[in-house]
Amino acid sequence: MASKDKTIKVQQIGSAMRRQHTQRETLVGLGLNKIGRSRDLPDTPMTRGMIAKVKHLVRIVDGK
């Protein structure tokens, strides 16, 4: 299991338009809702699952 102080930098590279409603909600839950936005998120199994759900719309920029 990942430690609490590890973070992942995630950037949105795809549009949420014409996507399933659940995928749009996942992007908002991650704090991403525009192309080019990036966030530092905690490296937890829950966050990894959210990223996996929208892996075609985001990329991991830096895994610290």
All heavy atoms as TSV, in Angstrom:
chain	resi	resn	atom	element	x	y	z
A	1	MET	N	N	0.833	-1.180	0.000
A	1	MET	CA	C	0.000	0.000	0.000
A	1	MET	C	C	0.876	1.241	0.000
A	1	MET	O	O	1.952	1.264	0.596
A	1	MET	CB	C	-0.902	-0.013	1.227
A	1	MET	CG	C	-1.998	0.992	1.179
A	1	MET	SD	S	-3.269	0.487	2.356
A	1	MET	CE	C	-3.964	2.047	2.714
A	2	ALA	N	N	0.432	2.265	-0.691
A	2	ALA	CA	C	1.217	3.486	-0.820
A	2	ALA	C	C	1.208	4.275	0.487
A	2	ALA	O	O	0.231	4.272	1.219
A	2	ALA	CB	C	0.654	4.343	-1.943
A	3	SER	N	N	2.309	4.966	0.758
A	3	SER	CA	C	2.347	5.777	1.960
A	3	SER	C	C	1.557	7.067	1.753
A	3	SER	O	O	1.278	7.476	0.634
A	3	SER	CB	C	3.788	6.097	2.338
A	3	SER	OG	O	4.299	7.116	1.535
A	4	LYS	N	N	1.211	7.712	2.849
A	4	LYS	CA	C	0.330	8.875	2.786
A	4	LYS	C	C	1.019	10.121	2.235
A	4	LYS	O	O	0.360	11.023	1.756
A	4	LYS	CB	C	-0.238	9.169	4.168
A	4	LYS	CG	C	-1.153	8.088	4.662
A	4	LYS	CD	C	-1.691	8.403	6.017
A	4	LYS	CE	C	-2.575	7.270	6.500
A	4	LYS	NZ	N	-3.119	7.531	7.808
A	5	ASP	N	N	2.339	10.174	2.300
A	5	ASP	CA	C	3.024	11.374	1.846
A	5	ASP	C	C	3.401	11.341	0.370
A	5	ASP	O	O	3.867	12.330	-0.169
A	5	ASP	CB	C	4.268	11.632	2.697
A	5	ASP	CG	C	5.255	10.472	2.658
A	5	ASP	OD1	O	4.866	9.388	2.200
A	5	ASP	OD2	O	6.393	10.671	3.083
A	6	LYS	N	N	3.167	10.234	-0.315
A	6	LYS	CA	C	3.465	10.156	-1.743
A	6	LYS	C	C	2.369	10.827	-2.542
A	6	LYS	O	O	1.204	10.724	-2.202
A	6	LYS	CB	C	3.607	8.703	-2.189
A	6	LYS	CG	C	4.850	8.035	-1.598
A	6	LYS	CD	C	5.115	6.759	-2.269
A	6	LYS	CE	C	5.700	7.097	-3.617
A	6	LYS	NZ	N	6.292	5.993	-4.322
A	7	THR	N	N	2.761	11.497	-3.609
A	7	THR	CA	C	1.784	12.159	-4.468
A	7	THR	C	C	2.039	11.785	-5.928
A	7	THR	O	O	3.127	11.352	-6.287
A	7	THR	CB	C	1.843	13.689	-4.331
A	7	THR	OG1	O	3.138	14.146	-4.703
A	7	THR	CG2	C	1.519	14.143	-2.918
A	8	ILE	N	N	1.011	11.975	-6.738
A	8	ILE	CA	C	1.083	11.751	-8.177
A	8	ILE	C	C	0.642	13.043	-8.842
A	8	ILE	O	O	-0.355	13.633	-8.448
A	8	ILE	CB	C	0.109	10.653	-8.631
A	8	ILE	CG1	C	0.261	9.395	-7.828
A	8	ILE	CG2	C	0.264	10.368	-10.103
A	8	ILE	CD1	C	-0.827	8.396	-8.092
A	9	LYS	N	N	1.376	13.485	-9.837
A	9	LYS	CA	C	0.965	14.653	-10.603
A	9	LYS	C	C	0.249	14.154	-11.855
A	9	LYS	O	O	0.824	13.424	-12.653
A	9	LYS	CB	C	2.155	15.519	-10.986
A	9	LYS	CG	C	1.739	16.833	-11.614
A	9	LYS	CD	C	2.879	17.798	-11.708
A	9	LYS	CE	C	2.361	19.136	-12.188
A	9	LYS	NZ	N	3.394	20.147	-12.145
A	10	VAL	N	N	-1.010	14.553	-12.008
A	10	VAL	CA	C	-1.856	14.094	-13.095
A	10	VAL	C	C	-2.281	15.296	-13.927
A	10	VAL	O	O	-2.640	16.337	-13.378
A	10	VAL	CB	C	-3.115	13.378	-12.540
A	10	VAL	CG1	C	-3.997	12.888	-13.659
A	10	VAL	CG2	C	-2.720	12.237	-11.645
A	11	GLN	N	N	-2.234	15.151	-15.252
A	11	GLN	CA	C	-2.626	16.226	-16.157
A	11	GLN	C	C	-3.694	15.709	-17.106
A	11	GLN	O	O	-3.609	14.588	-17.610
A	11	GLN	CB	C	-1.426	16.713	-16.965
A	11	GLN	CG	C	-1.754	17.867	-17.888
A	11	GLN	CD	C	-0.531	18.340	-18.654
A	11	GLN	OE1	O	0.432	17.613	-18.813
A	11	GLN	NE2	N	-0.580	19.557	-19.115
A	12	GLN	N	N	-4.705	16.549	-17.367
A	12	GLN	CA	C	-5.757	16.165	-18.297
A	12	GLN	C	C	-5.297	16.466	-19.717
A	12	GLN	O	O	-4.840	17.562	-20.024
A	12	GLN	CB	C	-7.045	16.927	-17.999
A	12	GLN	CG	C	-8.188	16.502	-18.878
A	12	GLN	CD	C	-9.491	17.162	-18.508
A	12	GLN	OE1	O	-9.607	17.756	-17.446
A	12	GLN	NE2	N	-10.463	17.069	-19.387
A	13	ILE	N	N	-5.414	15.464	-20.594
A	13	ILE	CA	C	-4.988	15.638	-21.985
A	13	ILE	C	C	-6.123	15.447	-22.976
A	13	ILE	O	O	-5.937	15.676	-24.163
A	13	ILE	CB	C	-3.837	14.660	-22.332
A	13	ILE	CG1	C	-4.271	13.221	-22.132
A	13	ILE	CG2	C	-2.594	14.984	-21.547
A	13	ILE	CD1	C	-3.299	12.205	-22.682
A	14	GLY	N	N	-7.293	15.028	-22.500
A	14	GLY	CA	C	-8.433	14.806	-23.386
A	14	GLY	C	C	-9.659	15.538	-22.882
A	14	GLY	O	O	-9.788	15.833	-21.698
A	15	SER	N	N	-10.580	15.800	-23.785
A	15	SER	CA	C	-11.794	16.520	-23.447
A	15	SER	C	C	-12.828	15.591	-22.827
A	15	SER	O	O	-12.926	14.410	-23.172
A	15	SER	CB	C	-12.382	17.153	-24.704
A	15	SER	OG	O	-13.617	17.757	-24.416
A	16	ALA	N	N	-13.635	16.148	-21.929
A	16	ALA	CA	C	-14.717	15.390	-21.298
A	16	ALA	C	C	-16.003	15.456	-22.116
A	16	ALA	O	O	-16.973	14.785	-21.777
A	16	ALA	CB	C	-14.963	15.917	-19.895
A	17	MET	N	N	-15.998	16.224	-23.169
A	17	MET	CA	C	-17.190	16.314	-24.006
A	17	MET	C	C	-17.417	14.995	-24.730
A	17	MET	O	O	-16.476	14.317	-25.126
A	17	MET	CB	C	-17.047	17.442	-25.030
A	17	MET	CG	C	-17.041	18.818	-24.392
A	17	MET	SD	S	-16.938	20.130	-25.597
A	17	MET	CE	C	-18.542	19.994	-26.333
A	18	ARG	N	N	-18.654	14.616	-24.881
A	18	ARG	CA	C	-19.094	13.377	-25.528
A	18	ARG	C	C	-18.548	12.140	-24.826
A	18	ARG	O	O	-18.268	11.128	-25.444
A	18	ARG	CB	C	-18.721	13.369	-27.008
A	18	ARG	CG	C	-19.422	14.466	-27.791
A	18	ARG	CD	C	-19.158	14.354	-29.255
A	18	ARG	NE	N	-17.738	14.519	-29.507
A	18	ARG	CZ	C	-17.156	14.253	-30.663
A	18	ARG	NH1	N	-17.869	13.824	-31.674
A	18	ARG	NH2	N	-15.869	14.422	-30.832
A	19	ARG	N	N	-18.390	12.239	-23.530
A	19	ARG	CA	C	-17.965	11.102	-22.710
A	19	ARG	C	C	-19.109	10.726	-21.785
A	19	ARG	O	O	-20.037	11.494	-21.579
A	19	ARG	CB	C	-16.730	11.449	-21.856
A	19	ARG	CG	C	-15.537	11.887	-22.645
A	19	ARG	CD	C	-14.972	10.762	-23.455
A	19	ARG	NE	N	-13.843	11.253	-24.239
A	19	ARG	CZ	C	-13.187	10.526	-25.102
A	19	ARG	NH1	N	-13.526	9.276	-25.318
A	19	ARG	NH2	N	-12.187	11.035	-25.777
A	20	GLN	N	N	-19.007	9.550	-21.212
A	20	GLN	CA	C	-20.030	9.113	-20.270
A	20	GLN	C	C	-20.059	10.035	-19.062
A	20	GLN	O	O	-19.036	10.592	-18.656
A	20	GLN	CB	C	-19.749	7.695	-19.809
A	20	GLN	CG	C	-19.882	6.671	-20.895
A	20	GLN	CD	C	-19.537	5.281	-20.395
A	20	GLN	OE1	O	-19.215	5.088	-19.230
A	20	GLN	NE2	N	-19.608	4.317	-21.290
A	21	HIS	N	N	-21.257	10.167	-18.494
A	21	HIS	CA	C	-21.442	11.056	-17.352
A	21	HIS	C	C	-20.525	10.663	-16.184
A	21	HIS	O	O	-19.972	11.533	-15.508
A	21	HIS	CB	C	-22.907	11.028	-16.916
A	21	HIS	CG	C	-23.217	11.954	-15.795
A	21	HIS	ND1	N	-23.159	13.322	-15.945
A	21	HIS	CD2	C	-23.574	11.713	-14.516
A	21	HIS	CE1	C	-23.474	13.893	-14.794
A	21	HIS	NE2	N	-23.732	12.931	-13.916
A	22	THR	N	N	-20.343	9.370	-15.972
A	22	THR	CA	C	-19.490	8.925	-14.864
A	22	THR	C	C	-18.032	9.313	-15.080
A	22	THR	O	O	-17.316	9.607	-14.119
A	22	THR	CB	C	-19.599	7.409	-14.667
A	22	THR	OG1	O	-19.279	6.747	-15.896
A	22	THR	CG2	C	-21.003	7.016	-14.243
A	23	GLN	N	N	-17.593	9.333	-16.336
A	23	GLN	CA	C	-16.214	9.751	-16.613
A	23	GLN	C	C	-16.043	11.242	-16.365
A	23	GLN	O	O	-15.021	11.677	-15.833
A	23	GLN	CB	C	-15.833	9.401	-18.044
A	23	GLN	CG	C	-15.692	7.921	-18.267
A	23	GLN	CD	C	-15.362	7.579	-19.698
A	23	GLN	OE1	O	-15.403	8.416	-20.591
A	23	GLN	NE2	N	-15.034	6.314	-19.928
A	24	ARG	N	N	-17.040	12.034	-16.719
A	24	ARG	CA	C	-16.975	13.473	-16.433
A	24	ARG	C	C	-16.952	13.721	-14.938
A	24	ARG	O	O	-16.193	14.564	-14.444
A	24	ARG	CB	C	-18.162	14.200	-17.070
A	24	ARG	CG	C	-18.071	14.276	-18.572
A	24	ARG	CD	C	-19.142	15.186	-19.121
A	24	ARG	NE	N	-20.467	14.711	-18.753
A	24	ARG	CZ	C	-21.392	14.293	-19.597
A	24	ARG	NH1	N	-21.156	14.303	-20.881
A	24	ARG	NH2	N	-22.563	13.883	-19.173
A	25	GLU	N	N	-17.770	12.984	-14.184
A	25	GLU	CA	C	-17.782	13.138	-12.730
A	25	GLU	C	C	-16.446	12.725	-12.117
A	25	GLU	O	O	-15.996	13.326	-11.143
A	25	GLU	CB	C	-18.898	12.303	-12.128
A	25	GLU	CG	C	-20.274	12.874	-12.374
A	25	GLU	CD	C	-21.368	12.018	-11.765
A	25	GLU	OE1	O	-21.131	10.805	-11.564
A	25	GLU	OE2	O	-22.440	12.565	-11.502
A	26	THR	N	N	-15.816	11.715	-12.677
A	26	THR	CA	C	-14.517	11.276	-12.178
A	26	THR	C	C	-13.468	12.361	-12.391
A	26	THR	O	O	-12.650	12.621	-11.508
A	26	THR	CB	C	-14.088	9.969	-12.864
A	26	THR	OG1	O	-15.088	8.977	-12.626
A	26	THR	CG2	C	-12.759	9.473	-12.329
A	27	LEU	N	N	-13.490	13.010	-13.548
A	27	LEU	CA	C	-12.543	14.104	-13.790
A	27	LEU	C	C	-12.754	15.242	-12.800
A	27	LEU	O	O	-11.791	15.808	-12.277
A	27	LEU	CB	C	-12.690	14.632	-15.219
A	27	LEU	CG	C	-12.108	13.754	-16.321
A	27	LEU	CD1	C	-12.460	14.317	-17.687
A	27	LEU	CD2	C	-10.612	13.626	-16.182
A	28	VAL	N	N	-13.997	15.577	-12.527
A	28	VAL	CA	C	-14.288	16.634	-11.552
A	28	VAL	C	C	-13.826	16.196	-10.163
A	28	VAL	O	O	-13.268	16.994	-9.407
A	28	VAL	CB	C	-15.788	16.989	-11.566
A	28	VAL	CG1	C	-16.139	17.921	-10.420
A	28	VAL	CG2	C	-16.162	17.630	-12.889
A	29	GLY	N	N	-14.032	14.929	-9.845
A	29	GLY	CA	C	-13.573	14.404	-8.558
A	29	GLY	C	C	-12.061	14.465	-8.399
A	29	GLY	O	O	-11.554	14.643	-7.295
A	30	LEU	N	N	-11.361	14.324	-9.501
A	30	LEU	CA	C	-9.900	14.442	-9.477
A	30	LEU	C	C	-9.443	15.898	-9.491
A	30	LEU	O	O	-8.259	16.178	-9.323
A	30	LEU	CB	C	-9.295	13.721	-10.691
A	30	LEU	CG	C	-9.354	12.201	-10.683
A	30	LEU	CD1	C	-8.925	11.653	-12.040
A	30	LEU	CD2	C	-8.479	11.634	-9.585
A	31	GLY	N	N	-10.360	16.824	-9.695
A	31	GLY	CA	C	-10.009	18.242	-9.753
A	31	GLY	C	C	-9.585	18.684	-11.137
A	31	GLY	O	O	-8.955	19.724	-11.302
A	32	LEU	N	N	-9.930	17.901	-12.142
A	32	LEU	CA	C	-9.583	18.210	-13.525
A	32	LEU	C	C	-10.881	18.394	-14.300
A	32	LEU	O	O	-11.747	17.539	-14.264
A	32	LEU	CB	C	-8.789	17.067	-14.153
A	32	LEU	CG	C	-7.539	16.625	-13.408
A	32	LEU	CD1	C	-7.026	15.333	-13.987
A	32	LEU	CD2	C	-6.487	17.700	-13.461
A	33	ASN	N	N	-11.017	19.495	-15.009
A	33	ASN	CA	C	-12.193	19.670	-15.852
A	33	ASN	C	C	-11.901	20.503	-17.094
A	33	ASN	O	O	-12.815	20.889	-17.789
A	33	ASN	CB	C	-13.364	20.255	-15.054
A	33	ASN	CG	C	-13.028	21.572	-14.412
A	33	ASN	OD1	O	-11.900	22.022	-14.486
A	33	ASN	ND2	N	-13.998	22.198	-13.777
A	34	LYS	N	N	-10.653	20.766	-17.346
A	34	LYS	CA	C	-10.237	21.456	-18.569
A	34	LYS	C	C	-8.932	20.837	-19.053
A	34	LYS	O	O	-8.096	20.440	-18.243
A	34	LYS	CB	C	-10.007	22.954	-18.330
A	34	LYS	CG	C	-11.259	23.755	-18.131
A	34	LYS	CD	C	-10.921	25.230	-18.063
A	34	LYS	CE	C	-12.181	26.041	-17.898
A	34	LYS	NZ	N	-11.886	27.469	-17.824
A	35	ILE	N	N	-8.762	20.792	-20.352
A	35	ILE	CA	C	-7.531	20.243	-20.915
A	35	ILE	C	C	-6.346	21.098	-20.479
A	35	ILE	O	O	-6.397	22.316	-20.521
A	35	ILE	CB	C	-7.622	20.179	-22.451
A	35	ILE	CG1	C	-8.719	19.212	-22.860
A	35	ILE	CG2	C	-6.291	19.759	-23.066
A	35	ILE	CD1	C	-8.968	19.172	-24.347
A	36	GLY	N	N	-5.294	20.441	-20.051
A	36	GLY	CA	C	-4.081	21.143	-19.636
A	36	GLY	C	C	-3.965	21.349	-18.137
A	36	GLY	O	O	-2.896	21.679	-17.645
A	37	ARG	N	N	-5.039	21.155	-17.407
A	37	ARG	CA	C	-4.971	21.309	-15.957
A	37	ARG	C	C	-4.228	20.145	-15.344
A	37	ARG	O	O	-4.315	19.017	-15.809
A	37	ARG	CB	C	-6.375	21.366	-15.351
A	37	ARG	CG	C	-7.046	22.666	-15.588
A	37	ARG	CD	C	-7.932	23.026	-14.436
A	37	ARG	NE	N	-8.447	24.372	-14.672
A	37	ARG	CZ	C	-9.628	24.781	-14.318
A	37	ARG	NH1	N	-10.447	23.964	-13.694
A	37	ARG	NH2	N	-10.011	26.006	-14.562
A	38	SER	N	N	-3.508	20.436	-14.275
A	38	SER	CA	C	-2.790	19.372	-13.581
A	38	SER	C	C	-3.002	19.524	-12.084
A	38	SER	O	O	-3.241	20.633	-11.587
A	38	SER	CB	C	-1.303	19.407	-13.916
A	38	SER	OG	O	-0.745	20.633	-13.535
A	39	ARG	N	N	-2.916	18.412	-11.388
A	39	ARG	CA	C	-3.121	18.377	-9.945
A	39	ARG	C	C	-2.141	17.413	-9.314
A	39	ARG	O	O	-1.773	16.405	-9.909
A	39	ARG	CB	C	-4.525	17.881	-9.609
A	39	ARG	CG	C	-5.674	18.741	-10.009
A	39	ARG	CD	C	-5.961	19.794	-8.993
A	39	ARG	NE	N	-6.064	19.186	-7.684
A	39	ARG	CZ	C	-7.003	19.441	-6.802
A	39	ARG	NH1	N	-7.925	20.316	-7.083
A	39	ARG	NH2	N	-7.016	18.857	-5.638
A	40	ASP	N	N	-1.742	17.727	-8.102
A	40	ASP	CA	C	-0.967	16.801	-7.276
A	40	ASP	C	C	-1.962	16.085	-6.376
A	40	ASP	O	O	-2.623	16.711	-5.548
A	40	ASP	CB	C	0.067	17.543	-6.438
A	40	ASP	CG	C	1.225	18.036	-7.273
A	40	ASP	OD1	O	1.613	17.317	-8.203
A	40	ASP	OD2	O	1.739	19.134	-6.988
A	41	LEU	N	N	-2.066	14.777	-6.552
A	41	LEU	CA	C	-3.028	13.975	-5.815
A	41	LEU	C	C	-2.307	12.960	-4.950
A	41	LEU	O	O	-1.212	12.506	-5.296
A	41	LEU	CB	C	-3.956	13.241	-6.798
A	41	LEU	CG	C	-4.736	14.138	-7.748
A	41	LEU	CD1	C	-5.385	13.299	-8.840
A	41	LEU	CD2	C	-5.782	14.918	-6.995
A	42	PRO	N	N	-2.919	12.568	-3.827
A	42	PRO	CA	C	-2.287	11.537	-2.992
A	42	PRO	C	C	-2.271	10.199	-3.714
A	42	PRO	O	O	-3.209	9.859	-4.437
A	42	PRO	CB	C	-3.183	11.489	-1.748
A	42	PRO	CG	C	-4.485	12.061	-2.183
A	42	PRO	CD	C	-4.173	13.051	-3.267
A	43	ASP	N	N	-1.201	9.471	-3.525
A	43	ASP	CA	C	-1.039	8.166	-4.177
A	43	ASP	C	C	-1.714	7.099	-3.332
A	43	ASP	O	O	-1.079	6.432	-2.510
A	43	ASP	CB	C	0.443	7.864	-4.370
A	43	ASP	CG	C	0.673	6.630	-5.204
A	43	ASP	OD1	O	-0.309	6.081	-5.736
A	43	ASP	OD2	O	1.828	6.223	-5.342
A	44	THR	N	N	-3.016	6.944	-3.525
A	44	THR	CA	C	-3.799	5.952	-2.795
A	44	THR	C	C	-4.469	5.021	-3.796
A	44	THR	O	O	-4.599	5.367	-4.973
A	44	THR	CB	C	-4.874	6.628	-1.930
A	44	THR	OG1	O	-5.779	7.329	-2.786
A	44	THR	CG2	C	-4.269	7.600	-0.930
A	45	PRO	N	N	-4.915	3.852	-3.345
A	45	PRO	CA	C	-5.622	2.953	-4.258
A	45	PRO	C	C	-6.882	3.575	-4.840
A	45	PRO	O	O	-7.238	3.324	-5.991
A	45	PRO	CB	C	-5.952	1.748	-3.379
A	45	PRO	CG	C	-4.940	1.764	-2.304
A	45	PRO	CD	C	-4.641	3.213	-2.055
A	46	MET	N	N	-7.567	4.419	-4.078
A	46	MET	CA	C	-8.776	5.076	-4.563
A	46	MET	C	C	-8.440	6.040	-5.706
A	46	MET	O	O	-9.126	6.057	-6.738
A	46	MET	CB	C	-9.466	5.841	-3.429
A	46	MET	CG	C	-10.770	6.491	-3.851
A	46	MET	SD	S	-11.730	7.203	-2.514
A	46	MET	CE	C	-10.542	8.134	-1.606
A	47	THR	N	N	-7.384	6.808	-5.546
A	47	THR	CA	C	-6.970	7.732	-6.601
A	47	THR	C	C	-6.502	6.969	-7.832
A	47	THR	O	O	-6.837	7.338	-8.960
A	47	THR	CB	C	-5.834	8.642	-6.092
A	47	THR	OG1	O	-6.258	9.305	-4.914
A	47	THR	CG2	C	-5.467	9.673	-7.133
A	48	ARG	N	N	-5.754	5.905	-7.640
A	48	ARG	CA	C	-5.300	5.084	-8.766
A	48	ARG	C	C	-6.479	4.498	-9.536
A	48	ARG	O	O	-6.459	4.398	-10.758
A	48	ARG	CB	C	-4.388	3.957	-8.280
A	48	ARG	CG	C	-3.051	4.420	-7.768
A	48	ARG	CD	C	-2.125	4.687	-8.905
A	48	ARG	NE	N	-0.807	5.066	-8.405
A	48	ARG	CZ	C	0.243	5.175	-9.167
A	48	ARG	NH1	N	0.163	4.921	-10.457
A	48	ARG	NH2	N	1.397	5.549	-8.669
A	49	GLY	N	N	-7.530	4.096	-8.824
A	49	GLY	CA	C	-8.727	3.571	-9.478
A	49	GLY	C	C	-9.440	4.621	-10.302
A	49	GLY	O	O	-9.926	4.341	-11.407
A	50	MET	N	N	-9.494	5.850	-9.789
A	50	MET	CA	C	-10.126	6.943	-10.531
A	50	MET	C	C	-9.323	7.258	-11.790
A	50	MET	O	O	-9.887	7.505	-12.856
A	50	MET	CB	C	-10.271	8.180	-9.645
A	50	MET	CG	C	-11.257	8.003	-8.523
A	50	MET	SD	S	-11.287	9.384	-7.375
A	50	MET	CE	C	-12.159	10.601	-8.326
A	51	ILE	N	N	-8.011	7.249	-11.661
A	51	ILE	CA	C	-7.146	7.507	-12.822
A	51	ILE	C	C	-7.319	6.412	-13.863
A	51	ILE	O	O	-7.381	6.676	-15.062
A	51	ILE	CB	C	-5.678	7.652	-12.379
A	51	ILE	CG1	C	-5.501	8.927	-11.562
A	51	ILE	CG2	C	-4.745	7.659	-13.577
A	51	ILE	CD1	C	-4.164	9.034	-10.864
A	52	ALA	N	N	-7.433	5.170	-13.416
A	52	ALA	CA	C	-7.612	4.049	-14.344
A	52	ALA	C	C	-8.931	4.158	-15.106
A	52	ALA	O	O	-9.019	3.743	-16.260
A	52	ALA	CB	C	-7.557	2.730	-13.585
A	53	LYS	N	N	-9.943	4.728	-14.479
A	53	LYS	CA	C	-11.249	4.863	-15.123
A	53	LYS	C	C	-11.200	5.852	-16.283
A	53	LYS	O	O	-11.940	5.707	-17.254
A	53	LYS	CB	C	-12.283	5.304	-14.095
A	53	LYS	CG	C	-13.691	5.307	-14.610
A	53	LYS	CD	C	-14.673	5.532	-13.500
A	53	LYS	CE	C	-16.074	5.446	-14.041
A	53	LYS	NZ	N	-17.056	5.584	-12.970
A	54	VAL	N	N	-10.350	6.861	-16.182
A	54	VAL	CA	C	-10.258	7.886	-17.237
A	54	VAL	C	C	-8.839	7.941	-17.806
A	54	VAL	O	O	-8.355	9.010	-18.176
A	54	VAL	CB	C	-10.692	9.273	-16.707
A	54	VAL	CG1	C	-12.167	9.301	-16.398
A	54	VAL	CG2	C	-9.887	9.669	-15.479
A	55	LYS	N	N	-8.185	6.781	-17.901
A	55	LYS	CA	C	-6.780	6.740	-18.336
A	55	LYS	C	C	-6.581	7.267	-19.746
A	55	LYS	O	O	-5.495	7.691	-20.097
A	55	LYS	CB	C	-6.222	5.337	-18.204
A	55	LYS	CG	C	-6.886	4.329	-19.103
A	55	LYS	CD	C	-6.355	2.950	-18.855
A	55	LYS	CE	C	-7.171	1.966	-19.661
A	55	LYS	NZ	N	-7.058	0.631	-19.172
A	56	HIS	N	N	-7.630	7.265	-20.571
A	56	HIS	CA	C	-7.524	7.767	-21.933
A	56	HIS	C	C	-7.658	9.290	-21.986
A	56	HIS	O	O	-7.423	9.889	-23.027
A	56	HIS	CB	C	-8.599	7.120	-22.809
A	56	HIS	CG	C	-9.982	7.307	-22.290
A	56	HIS	ND1	N	-10.448	6.636	-21.179
A	56	HIS	CD2	C	-10.985	8.087	-22.725
A	56	HIS	CE1	C	-11.695	7.001	-20.966
A	56	HIS	NE2	N	-12.047	7.881	-21.874
A	57	LEU	N	N	-7.992	9.931	-20.868
A	57	LEU	CA	C	-8.161	11.378	-20.804
A	57	LEU	C	C	-7.090	12.075	-19.976
A	57	LEU	O	O	-6.997	13.296	-20.004
A	57	LEU	CB	C	-9.534	11.730	-20.217
A	57	LEU	CG	C	-10.747	11.207	-20.974
A	57	LEU	CD1	C	-12.015	11.507	-20.204
A	57	LEU	CD2	C	-10.802	11.802	-22.358
A	58	VAL	N	N	-6.301	11.311	-19.229
A	58	VAL	CA	C	-5.288	11.905	-18.359
A	58	VAL	C	C	-3.947	11.203	-18.567
A	58	VAL	O	O	-3.876	10.131	-19.158
A	58	VAL	CB	C	-5.688	11.806	-16.859
A	58	VAL	CG1	C	-6.972	12.519	-16.593
A	58	VAL	CG2	C	-5.766	10.361	-16.420
A	59	ARG	N	N	-2.897	11.835	-18.059
A	59	ARG	CA	C	-1.582	11.194	-18.042
A	59	ARG	C	C	-0.905	11.552	-16.725
A	59	ARG	O	O	-1.145	12.612	-16.153
A	59	ARG	CB	C	-0.708	11.626	-19.207
A	59	ARG	CG	C	-0.266	13.053	-19.147
A	59	ARG	CD	C	0.667	13.389	-20.270
A	59	ARG	NE	N	0.909	14.829	-20.245
A	59	ARG	CZ	C	1.956	15.396	-20.768
A	59	ARG	NH1	N	2.841	14.667	-21.393
A	59	ARG	NH2	N	2.108	16.688	-20.710
A	60	ILE	N	N	-0.076	10.644	-16.268
A	60	ILE	CA	C	0.697	10.876	-15.050
A	60	ILE	C	C	1.983	11.574	-15.468
A	60	ILE	O	O	2.778	11.025	-16.226
A	60	ILE	CB	C	0.981	9.569	-14.313
A	60	ILE	CG1	C	-0.318	8.935	-13.866
A	60	ILE	CG2	C	1.917	9.819	-13.131
A	60	ILE	CD1	C	-0.156	7.612	-13.194
A	61	VAL	N	N	2.145	12.806	-14.998
A	61	VAL	CA	C	3.281	13.615	-15.394
A	61	VAL	C	C	4.508	13.257	-14.573
A	61	VAL	O	O	5.592	13.103	-15.098
A	61	VAL	CB	C	2.948	15.123	-15.226
A	61	VAL	CG1	C	4.147	15.986	-15.570
A	61	VAL	CG2	C	1.765	15.498	-16.078
A	62	ASP	N	N	4.330	13.102	-13.264
A	62	ASP	CA	C	5.472	12.917	-12.381
A	62	ASP	C	C	5.008	12.082	-11.199
A	62	ASP	O	O	4.090	12.470	-10.501
A	62	ASP	CB	C	5.967	14.280	-11.906
A	62	ASP	CG	C	7.274	14.206	-11.182
A	62	ASP	OD1	O	7.693	13.099	-10.838
A	62	ASP	OD2	O	7.872	15.268	-10.951
A	63	GLY	N	N	5.630	10.970	-10.973
A	63	GLY	CA	C	5.306	10.140	-9.820
A	63	GLY	C	C	6.358	10.302	-8.745
A	63	GLY	O	O	7.379	9.658	-8.803
A	64	LYS	N	N	6.135	11.173	-7.789
A	64	LYS	CA	C	7.115	11.448	-6.742
A	64	LYS	C	C	7.067	10.389	-5.667
A	64	LYS	O	O	6.096	9.887	-5.294
A	64	LYS	CB	C	6.854	12.807	-6.111
A	64	LYS	CG	C	7.123	13.935	-7.070
A	64	LYS	CD	C	6.898	15.253	-6.422
A	64	LYS	CE	C	7.111	16.382	-7.397
A	64	LYS	NZ	N	6.853	17.666	-6.854
